[in-house]
Amino acid sequence: MSKRSFDETRASEPSEADHNGLMPIHDLLSPDGHDHDPTPPAGQTKKPRNFIATVACETCRLKKTRCDESRPKCGLCKTLGLDCVYNERKSSKRDQSLTMIMSTLHRLETKLENIPSSILSDLQSLERQSRPSNERLDGAHSAPGHLEGDRPSAIVPASATPGFTPAARDGDDFDWEQNEAVPDSSGRISISFSQHGVILWPGARSILPEKLLSAYELLGRNYVIELESTRPPLPMFISSFPLHSGERWLELLPLSMIKGLADAFFAVFNPFTPIMDKAFFFSFTLGAAIESGFGYTMESCLVLNVLALGCLGVLAFQEGNYPLPGTHRHRFEPPEWMNVVYEEQPGLRFFNEARRRIGFLMCSNDIQSCQFFLLSSVYYSQIPRPMDAWAMIHRAATCCLSMLSNHDVDYDEWEGDMKSRVYWNCLMNETILVQELHLPPSGLSRLEEKVPIPKFIAFEPTGYTSTRYSATNVVEDSYFQYHFLAQVAHRIILTRIRNSLYFYSDSGTIPQPAVNAELHHQLEQWRTNLPLAIQFSDAQLQPCYSTPINDISSVQPSPSSAASPIQTPSRPSESNRPLSPAVAVTDAMLRGRYMIAKFHIGRPYLYKALRIPHLLTEEDFSQIKSGLQNAMDWPVTQGIFRKMKSCIPIRFAFCSQFFGQVLLFYCIAHSPSARVRETLPSGWERWNEEMMRFLEDCSHTSPAVAQDLELLRSLWPGHD
């Protein structure tokens, strides 16, 4: 079969057809640094390439020439001796829509930093009691209110509480050997934030069966890392599609398949991990990869990773019975190319082709390289292969450090905003694995105050007006951007919980009630200040045990609902399934993160309940109940996710959480204290079974999860 060119295929789209001449990403993002000779060598033809000028001067606009954007005069005006006038880019409706995101997040950050004076007084009093006098004096001059190096913001401003320094170094993990043994100068012992660390809690070890503890000792404390690090690598065999197409099978792929898989990726994974810019991808990256015949270019690597994740996205549409993007159906109907997604590891043929090409490109540290490694980490996370995912995140972090540390970055332009997007994606995903598995951090957190949260600046090449993005697209994009920015803010709170609350002392005075109260206050402020479109009620935190399959047209927003760029789609009612797989994921993750934070606030009290139950106060029992209640029925395992398992995010992280929670529920249920046992919430046995089933589903793809499951089964002899 003959391959149609990318230009011919997209000729029916007038707004895009004139922009198929492609430039390398370096030229597009750094126009001053590259000046290519427009005259092609003899014997070669070269299509005119469109240059993207962020703000071209008026003279260059009138003459339709490339503006180098030099200030105060561009090169052309300087040569002609003309006045050089720049008109700043007008704010688009999309920019106005996202202004509300930034103002909301600004108000949220302000509220997180402000603490009521009554709580400040309690904190000061408690700190004076727990610190030696000389340490208090030193702390009065050294406690930072914001980042210094890699130290996170303290939970209160330094000017308000000069002696309060609860935060540990962000990214520095507690040492396994000292975690449960060596107190600091104030008599405090650090509590592991890792759920795998629950098995090391002294109070838990006094309750857990000897069979489980013996098996654990034989495995060793780092068994998760060892099992995942020594597992066989992914198969290197590449299965061409179709099988008889030979080594150059990628060049023969139907464009409908490529577009369908890419659309599935942008409809499922990119909304909650916004690594790629959809407009830039379809305008430039995809065309460059196809025109090169999927050669050894970074554009090819990016497209292949997108197609690999697109295979998982198509499976998610099938599992949830959602219509594929671009179709006008009410349910899933397999496309003619559906067989491409059926592999032992869906998408592996594309992922392996990307891995084969990256070897010659792996030393680059630009935006595209960072995006490639982040996409690879997402794919490994979905399989799941946590150590491979961490290796990719660490490589992406190196790209971020290179881009953001050695160059001036304008975060008010598209390029700088994209760097901000990849930075926060990288940091949040790295934190999850580093804190759970005690892996060495990359040092990326040191830039946390330097790199602003992304604004999602639209990609708008000069002279190019896209018809791909209607008002409805703006509304939908803003909806997911709200979610992402809210989860960035949530990560800051979760880090403060870890660094401020995870301590214990035999005196029973820690955790400190004032610190606990303030963390609850900050979390509620985060929830209260969420944009209206993504707010959720207490009723929406209740478990969903069934998934009614209704006609999707009954819950789709009407065309009029997208008339204003400021409007955002409202959350569907609990009686209907979410509008799409991406809505299901983002909605579940946001509600789940709230419950996760509530659980982690209560977790130090569970430690105290298992270790010194006789010193528990009424406030302690209240916190224990809250922690256990919020450890149940996490949305990412409820409702439609019982069927739509191909797009459950950070699956290994949830497996780790459930491993620790099963241990905690068992220990509380077998506590020698009757009052501690009474804190168990109704339905905890049912939730225990659900967590075990989730682990069983994932055990076939992860040796560490399989080992966790085997350990947990020893809690109930004969449990199958």
N, C-alpha and C positions, 0 to 999 in steps of 0.2 A: 504494500500500500504506500502511496505517496503522502508525505507529511505536508499539511498546509502550513504556511507561515503564520506566525503570530499576528502579523499585520493584516492578512486576509481574514483571519477569524474575527478580529475585532473591528473590521471595517464598517460593520453595521452600527457601531457606536460612534457617532460623529464627534462627541466631546473627547474621545480618547484616541481616535484614529490618527490624529495629527501629532501624536506625542509618542510614537513608537521608537523614535531615535533615542538611544539610551546612552547615558554617561556612567562611568564608574562612580561608585558611591563616594569616593574621595573628592571627585570633582563636584559632585552635587552638594556635599556638605562643607567643603572647604574651597570655595571658588577662588580665593586669593592665592592659594598655594599651588594651583595647577592651571597652566595655560597651554592648551593643546593646539597644535597647528591645524587650522581648519582645512588646509589643502591636503588631500590624500596623495599618497605616493603614486607614481606613474603605474598605470595598469590596474589600479584598484579603484573601486567606487566606494564612496562613503556617504551614508545618509546624514543629512544635517541633524545635529543633536541639539536638543532644547536645553538651554542653561537655566537653572533655577536661581533667580535673583530674589533674595528675600525682600529688599526694598531697592528697586532700580530707580535711578534719577530720571527726571522728566525728559531730558534730552535723549537718553538711550531708549526710553519708552517710545518717543515720537519717531526716532530713526529705526526702531526695532532692532537694535544692536545689543550685544551682550554688555552689561554693565558690571564692572569689577567691584563696584560698591566702595571704592576708596573714599575716605573723608579727609578734608572737606570737599575735594574735587575728585571725580572718577578719572580714569585714564583718558577717555574720549574727550571729555570737557576740557581737560588740561591741555590736550593736544590741539584742540580747536580754539582754545582761549575763550570758552563760553562760561557763563555762570552755571554752576552745578546746583540744582535744587532737588532735594529729596522730599517726597510726600510720604509721611509715615503711613503704614498699612492701617486701613480702617478696621475697626473691630467688627467681625462677622457675627451673625446670630449665634453661631456656635461658641464664639468667645464670650458673648454675653451670657449664654447659658451656663458656661463653666465658671463665670465670675461668682455665681452663687455658691459653687462648690468651695471656692477658695475662701469666701467670706465666712462660710459655715465652719470650715476647718480652723480659720483664724480664731473665731469665737471659742471653738472647742479647746484649742491649745491654750488660750487665755484662761479658760476655766480650769484646765488641768494644773496650771501653775499657781493658781490662787487658792489659799487654804484659809478657812475661817479662823479667826484669832483665838477662839476657845480651844481648838485642836492644836494650834501652835503652842499655846501655853502648856497643854498636856505633854506634848512632845518634848518641849524644853525641860519640863520637870522630870520626865522619865529618863531623858538622856543624861541629865545631871546625876541621877541616881545610879545609872549603869556604867558611868565613865569615871576613871580615876581623875583627880583634880588636874594633874599635869596634862593628861590627854585632852581634857575639856579645853584647857587653855590653848593647846596646839590646834585643836579643831576649830577654835573660834577664828583662826586666821587662815585656815586651809580648806574649809568645806566649800566646794564649788557649787554654784547654782546652775551651771550649765557645763557642757562638755569641756574637759581639759584633756587633750590627748584622746584616749579611748575611754574616758570615764563618762558615764551617762549623766543626764540631768538628775540631780537629787530630787527627792519627792517633794521637797519644799525649797523655796529660794534661800540662798545662803544668808542674805541680809535679814531674813525673818528669824531663822533659827541657826545661829552661827555654830552651834555645837552638834547639829544633827547631820550625820553622814551615814545613812543606812545603805547606800547603794554600793554593791560590789562592782568590780570592773566588768562592764558589758562585754560579753564575748569570752572572758576568762572563766573557764569552768573549774568547779571544785575538783580537787584531786581525789580519786577513788579511795586511796589509803587513809586520807585525813578526813574524809567527808563525815564520818560518824564517830570520830574518836577524839580529835584534838580541839579543845575549846580555844577561843581567842582570849585576849587580855581581859575582856569583860565577862568571861565565862560562857560565851555563846558558842554553840555548835552549829555549823552550817548543815542545812537539810538539803539533800539532793533534789533538784528540780526534775530530774529524770524519773519517769514512771518505772523504768527498769531498776531504779535505785530503791524502790519500796521493799524489795526482798532483803535489803541490807539494814533496814530499820531495826534497831534492837527490840522494840516492842512487837514488831511483826514477827521476828524470828522466834520469840518466845511462844507464839501461837501457831505458826505455820507447821504442818506435819514434818516430821523428821525425814521422811522419804523425799519430800520436795527439796529440803535444805541439803541433803546429801547429794542428790542429783545436781543441784546447782553448784555445789563445791567442786564436783568432778568437772563440770563444764568450765569453770573459771569466770571471773567477773566480766571479762571482755568477750564473752562467748558470742555476742551478737555481731560485733565487729569481725571476729575471726571467721565465723560461719559465712558472713556476707562477703568477706574479702577473699575467701578461698573457694567460693563457688565457681563452677565452670563459666567462662565468659560466654557472651551471646554467640550463637553460631555465626560464622563468617560467610557461610554459603548464601549466595544471592539467587533467589528464585525469580527468573525473569517472568514478565507478564505480557502476553501469554507465553507459555513455556517454549514454544518454537520460535520465538522472536529473536533469539541470540543475544550477544553481548550488548548490542546497541538498542536494547528494547526501550530505553527511556525516550529515545528520539521518535519512536513509533507510537507512543501513548496518545490516545485521542485527547484532544484539548478539552472535550466535555468532561473527561475523567479528571484531568488536572484541575480544572476549575471547580468541579464538584467536591474533590477532596480538600482543596484550599478553602472553599466556602464552609465546609464542615468544620475545619480547624478554627476559622474566625468566628463561627457561630457557637462553638462549644468551649474551646480552651482559651483563646485569646481574651475573651471578656473578663475572666477572673485572674488571668495571668497576662496582662497587657504588654507583652514583650515586643510585639510587632505593630507597625503602623499599617493598617489595612490599605489606605489610599496609596502610600508609597510602594507597598508590596505589589499591588495590581498595576500601578502605573509604570514601575521601573524594574523591581527585582525579578518578578516572574518573566517579563519579556527578555531580560538579559540572560536568564538561565536557559530559556527555550532557544534563543538565537545562538547561544554558544553550543547547542546540542548537549546540554547538561555536562559541560566540560568541567575542568578543574578550576572552578571559580567559587568565590564565597557566595555569590548569588545562587549558584547551583546547590551548594550545601544547605543554604537556608530553605530553598524551595523543597528540597528532598525531606528535610526535617518537618516542614509544614505538612507535606503529603503523608508522612509516617503518622503524625498525630491526627491528620485528617481521617485516616483509616479507623482509629479509635473513636473519632467523632461520629463517623457514619454508624458504627456499631451502637453508640449511645442513642442516636436517633432511632435505630431499629429497636433497641431494647425498650425505649420509652414510647414507641409507636408515634413518633413525631414526624411530620412531613419534612423532607430534606429542604434546605434553603433553595429558593428559586423555583420551587414547585408550587402548584396551586391545588394541593390535595389537603385532605383533612386527617390523613394518617400516613404512616410510612409505606412507601412503595419502592422496592429495590430498583436501582438504576440498572442499565444493561451491563455496566462495568462492576457490579457488586462483588464479583468473585475476587477482585483485587484485594479486598480487606481480609479474606479468609486465609490466615496463616497461623502457625502455632503461636507466634507473637505477631498480632496484627500490625502491619506497617513496617515489619522488619526489613523487607526487600528495599524499601526506600531509605530506611535508617542506615542500612549497611552500605548502600551506595554513597550516602553522605559521609560515613566514617571512612570509606576508601579515599575520598577526595580531600578530607580535612588534613591528612598527613602532610601535604605540601603547603598548607596554609595556616598551620596551627600556631605560628609565632606572631601573627598579627594581633593587635590589641585595640582595634577600632570598634565602632558600634556594631557592625555586622558580625564580627568575631564574638563579641559579647552575647549578641542575640542567638548565635548558633549554639554556644555552650549552654545558654539558659534553656533553649528549646530541647537540647539533648537531655538536660537534667529533668525537664518535665516528662519526656518520654520514659526515661529510666524510673521516674517516680511512679508512673502509671503501671509499670510492669508487675511488681515493683522491684527495684534493685537499688537500695539506699546508698551503698558505698559508691556505686557508679554515679549516682545522682550527685552525691557530695563532691566527687572528683570534678564533675562538670561545673558545679556551682563554684568550687574553688578556682577553677580556671576562668570562669566568668568574672569572679571577684578580682582576679589579676588584671583583666581588661578594664574593669571599672577603676581600679586604683591607678592604672596607667593613664586613662583618659582624664580623670578628675584631679589627679595630683600634679601632673606635669604641664597642664595647659590651662589657660584662662577659658572659662566656660560661661557663655551667656545663656542663662536659664530662661530668658524671656523670648528666645528664638526656638524654632522647631528642633534644631539639632541638639541644643542644650537640654530641652525638655525631654527629648528621647533618651539622653544620657541619664536624666533623673529617673525616668521610668525603669530603665534596665537596672539602675542602682537599687531602687527600692524592691523590685522583684527579687533581685539577688540577695539582698540583706535579709528579707523576711524568710526566704526559703532556707538560707544558710542557718539562721538562728534556730529553726526547728530541729535540724539534724544535729547541730553542734550541742544544743542543750540536752537533747535526749541521749545521744551516744557519746558525749564527752569527747568529741572530735576537736582537733586544733582549729581555732578560728582563723580567718584570713586577715583580720585587722580592718575589715571594711567598715565596722561600726565607728571607727575613728572619724569618718567623714559624715556622720549622721547629722550633725548640726550644720555642716557646710553645704550639703546637698538639699535643696528644698524639695518638698513634695511636688509631684508633677502637676502641671496645669492642663495637660492633654491639648497642647497647641495643635491646631489642624495643619496638616501638610497641604500647602497651596502653592504649587509651582507657578511662576509668572506666566501669564497668558493662557492659563489652563483652568477652565471652569468645568468641574466634574458634575455630571448628572447622576452619578452613582449614589450620591448621598442626599436623600430627600429630608424633609422635616422629620419624618418618622425615624430615619436613621440617626439624626441628631438626638432625638429623644431617647432612643434605645442606647446609644453610645453613652450619653450622659448618665443614664440609669446605672450602667456597669461602672462608670467612672466614680460615681458616688460610692459604690460598694468598695472599690479598690482603695480610695482615699480613706474611707472609714476604717478599713482593716489596717492601713498604715498607722492611723492614730491608735487603734486597739493594740497594735504590737508594742507601742511605747508604754501603754498601761501595763501590759503583761510583763514587760521587762522590769518595770518598777515593782510589780508584785514580787517577782523573783528576787530582786536585789534588796528589797526592804523588809520582807516578811519571813523569808525562809531561814529562820534561826530558832534555836531551842536552848533553854537553860533548865537545869535541875530545880531551880528555885520556883519555876512555874510562872514567872512574870513575863515570859516571852512565849508566844507573840504578844506584842503590845497592843492593847485595845484601841488606842488613839490612832496608831498606824493602820490597823485593820479598818477602822471606821472611815478613815480618809480614802483608802483604796476603794472601798465600796462606794464612797461618794463620787470619786473620779469616774468609776465605771458607769454609775447611773447618769452622770453628766454627759458622758460619751453617748449613751443610749438616747438621752433626752434631746441632744443636739444633732442627732442624725437628720439628714434631709427628710422631708415628709414622705417622699416616694419610697424610702427604704426603712421607715420606722416599723416596729413590730410591737405587739401587745403581749401581755402575759399569757393570754389565751393561745397565741400563736407559738408559744414555747411548749405547749402540751404535745405529747406524742401523737403521731398519726399511724394507726395500725393497719389501715387499708388504703388502697390507691384507686379510687374510682376513675375509670377511664371514660371521660366525657368527650364529646365532640369538641375538638380544639377551637372550632370557629366560635363556640359559645363564650370563650374567654379571651379572644383576640381583641385588642383595642380597636375602636372604630376609627375611620380615617380622620374624623374631626378631632379626635383626642390628641393628634399630633400637630394641630394647627399652629400652636405656639411653641417656640424653641425652649421656653422656660418650663413647659409642662413636662411631667415625667409619668411613665406608666405606673398605675397603682398596683400594689401587690395583689395577686389573685386570691380569692377566698379559699379557705381550707377545704371546702367541698369540691374544688376543682384542682386539677393538676396544674403545675406551673406552665407558663406560656411556651417554654423551650427548655432544652437541657441546660443552657447557660443560666437562665433565670433560676432553675431548680438549684444549681450549684451555688450561685452567689447568694441566693436567699438563705439556703441552708447553712452556708458557711458563716454568714453574718450573725444569724441567731445562735449558731453553734459556738462562735467565738465568745459571745456574751456568757453562755453557760460555762464554757471552758474557763473563763476568767473567774467566775463565781466559784467554780470548783477549786481552782488553784488558790484562791484566797482562803478557802476553808481547809485546804490540805495540811498546813502546818498544825492545825488543831487536831486533825486525825492522827498526826504523829504524836502529839502530846497525849491524846486519848489512849493510844496503845502503849505509851511508855510510862506515864504517871497519871493513871486515871483517877487516883485519889485526890489530886490537886485541881481537878476540873471545876470551873465556876459555871454559873448559869449562863453567862455570856459564851463560854466555851462550848457548852452543849448546843446553844443556838447556832453557833458557827459550824459545828459538826453536822447538824441536821441540814443546814443550807448547802454545805459542801457535798454531802452525799446526794441530796436531791438534785443538784445540778450536775452530778456525775452520771445521771440517767438520761436515756432517750435522746441522745444527740441527733439532731435533724439529718445529718449526713448518712445515717443508716436507716432512716424512716421513710415512709411514703413511697414515692416513685423510685428511690434508690434501692429498694428491694429488688427491682428489676433492672434499673439502669446503672449497672456496676462499672461500665467501661469508662465513665468520666468522674468517678469518685476521686477527689484530689487528695494529695499527700496521704495515700493509703497506708504506707508503712507507719507514719506518725500516729494515725488512728489505731493501728494494731498495737503500737507501743503503749498508747494511753489505755487501751482496754486491758492489756496485760496487767498493768499496775492497778487498775480499778477492780478487776476480779480479785486480786490479792487483798485489796483494801476491804471490799465487801465481806470477804471470807473472814478476815481478822476481826472486823467489827462484830460480825455475827457470832464469833466464838470468843469474844472478850469476856474475861471473868467478871466484869462490871455489868450488872443488869441495866443500869442507866445508860451505859454506852450502847448496849445492844438495842435499847429502845429508840435510839436515834435512826435506826434503819428505816428508810422510806418505804411506803407501800409499793409493792410491785418490784422490789429489787431482785427477787429470784428470777422473774421473767426477763428483766434486763440482763441479768447474768447470762442467761441462756442465749440471748440475742448477741451479746458480745462474743460468746464462745462460737456461735455460728459464723460471725463475721471473721473471726480468726481462722476458722476451718476453711472458709472460702479463699482466704489469702495464703493459707499454708502451702498450697500446691505451687505457688510461685516464689516463695521465699523460705530458705532453710532456717533462718532465724525465727520467723513467725511459726514455722512448724515445730521448732524446739520450744518456743514459748508455750505453744498449745500443749505439747507433751508434759511440760512442767505443771501447767494448770490442771491437767486431767488427774494428776496425782493428788489433787485436793479432794477428789471424790472417787475413791476406789471403785472400779467397775464402770466409770463414766465413759461412754463411747463417743 
